[in-house]
Amino acid sequence: MTVTRHGPGRTTGVRRYTAVLLAVPVLTACGSSVAASASPGPSQAPAARCGAASGRTLAASPTARVYVAHGVVYVCATRTSKVYRLGSAQSCFVEPRIGPVTLAGRIAAYSQVRCGVDTASSQVVVRDLADGKVLMSHPAISHVPGPESFESVHTIVAKRDGSIAWLAGVSSIGRPTELFEVHRVDRQGSALLDSGGAIAPGSLRLHGSTVTWRDRGKSRRAALN
């Protein structure tokens, strides 16, 4: 499911979004599932390498490796050595820009940003690395505040069964203050867990089957089934 939103034909939003891209890392590995993938515990095998040896590794686990090669983001399943192209590491005009990416077992969850004139829309994608199939594609934001809107996903957390939660933000020329939303998609369906301007963008965490985040300085939580 691809969502594309087009705003008025002005160039100020493009310059503004380019500045945002320069300020944000290309990929950010966030959430407890990423930490577990990047730092194997005593019972886990060391993170294996597959795919292009010359590529820069962004995240790795015993089952997968995410890397950048020649400006393109790939994920490689270590069990099969199959490599899947996710999208661009920088530009979002020709193909989707990727980031952040979370690894959980054979699951890769990541965001895609597509850009138009004065607009940037984001989706969250879940891919099964066993066969490369996309299990889910969902708009990152449920409510766009106005024209010339710019969406971005700050954090994604995932479970091995493909259940995910994410924290995304959106701003527009009519509302320069960023609004945030916390979503989940699991066996119970999709749900908007929280929204507002006081959600801490880097606060989403996964603890077992519970996601937590902070809103107005207070901790909030929800089940991820």
N, C-alpha and C positions, 0 to 999 in steps of 0.2 A: 504494500500500500504506500504510494508516494504522494506526499502533500507538497504542492508548490503554491506559493502565494506571491502575487506580483503587486508591487506598489506603483505609485506615480513615477513617471520618467524623470527622475532627478538623480544627481550624482553625489549628493551629500551623504546619503546612506551608505553608498559603496565605500567612500573614503572612511566613514565612521567604522564600518564593519572590518575593513582592512586593518585599521588600528587595533580593533579588538583581537583579530587573529594574531597580530604581532605580539600582543600582550599575554596571550594564552599559550601554554605549551602545546605542541602538536598532538601529543597523546599523554594522558594522565592515567596511571593505574591506581584506582582508588577502591576503598572498601575492603572488608576482611577477606573476601574471596580472592582478591588480587594478592593481598599480602600472603595468603596461604599458598597461592600458586608460585609466587616469586621466592618464597622462603620455605622450602619443604621442611616438614617436621621429621622427627626420628623415624617414623614408619613410612615416609615417602621416599621414592627414588629421587636422585638429584635431577634438576631440570636438564632435559636433553636438548640438543641442538638439531634442527632440521631446517630445510630451506636454504637460501643463499648464505654461504659462509661469510660473504662480504657485507651482508645486510646488518644494519644497526638494530640490535635487539631492544624492544620496548617493554616486553613482558614475556615471561617464560614459566612453564610448569613442567612436571613430568610427562604431561600429555600434549602440550602445544607450545608453540613459540610465535610471538607476534614481532614482526620486524619491518623496517623500512629499507627499501632498495630503489635507488634512482627516483626518489620522490613518491613512491607508491607503497602503501601499507599492505602487507600480506600476513596471513596466519597459516602455519604449517602444523598438521597433526603428526606427532612423532610416531604414532603406532603404524600409520600407513604411509608416511612421508608425503601425503598429498598437500599441495599448496593452494590456497584460495586467495584471490585478489579481493581486497575489501574496498579500496578506494585511494584517494589522494592523501598525501601527508600534509599538504599545505593548501592548495587551491580548492575552492568549492564551486567553481563556475563550469568547468568542463565535466567533471565527475564529482561524486560526493567526497567531502573531506571527512576523515575518520578520526574519532576520538571523543571520549575516552574508550578504552577496551578493557573488559574484565574476562578472565579465564576461570572456569570452574569445571574441573573434569574435562569432558569432551565438549563442553559448551563454551562458546565465545559470544559475549554480549557487548555490543558497541553502538556508538551513535554515528549517524550520517548527517552531515550538514550540506544542504543544497542552496546555492545562492542565485539570486536574480538581481534585477535593478532595484536597489534600495530594499532588499529583503533577504532573509536567511531563515530557512525552515529546517527543523531537525526531526529525525526519527530515531527510534531505538530498535535495534535488530538483534535477534537471537539466532545463532547458527549452530547446527549440529556438526561437529568436525569429523564425525565418523563417516558421513556421506556428503557433507557440504550443504545440506538442505537448510533453507531459511525456515525456522520454526515459527517465528513471529516477527512482525514489523508494525510498530505502533508510533503515532505522532508523539513527540516528546512533550508537547504543550497542548492542553485542552482548550485554553482560552487565549486568543490573540487580542491585545488591548487596542489595536488600531493599525492604520497603514504604516508602511516603512518599519516593519517589525523584524526583530533580530532574536532568534532563538538559539540557545546553547544548552548542552547537557553538561552538568558539572561533575556528577558522580553516578556510577552504575554499580550495583551489587548483584550477584547472581548465585544461585544454588545449582548443584549438579543436575537436578531434574529439569532445569530450564526456567524455573521461577525467577523473576527479577524484580528489582525496584530501582528507581532512579530519581534524581533531583535535577530539575532543569529550570532555566530562567528565560525570561523574555522581556524585552524593552521595545519601545517604539518612539517615533519622533514626537508623538503627542504625550508620551509618558516616559520621560528619560530615566526615572527610577525603575530598576529591574524588579519584576515580580517573579516569584518562585513557586514551583509546584513539586510535590512529591507524589509519585505514582508507584503502583505495583501491578504486575500481571502474573497470576499464578493459577492453580487449579480451580480457584473460586471465581476466576475471571479478572477483569481489569477494574481498577479503582483509583480515584484521585484521593490520596490520603490527607493532603494538606495543601494550602495555597496562601500566599500573602507576601508582603515585602520584607518581613522580619525573619524569614527562615535563613539560617546560616548555610551558605551554599556548599561548604565543604564538610558538613556535619553528618551526612548519611553514612551509616555503618550497618553491617550485617553480623548478628550474633546468633549462630545456629539458625533458627527459623524465625527470628525476630529482627526487624529493621528499626533503627533508632535515628532520630535527627533532632535538631534544636530549632525552636521557634520562639522568638521573643525571650531568648535566654533560658528557656525551659526545655527539658528533654521530653520528646514524644516518641511513641513506639507503635508498631503494628505487626501483626503476624504475616509471615510470608510462607504460605502453605504449598 
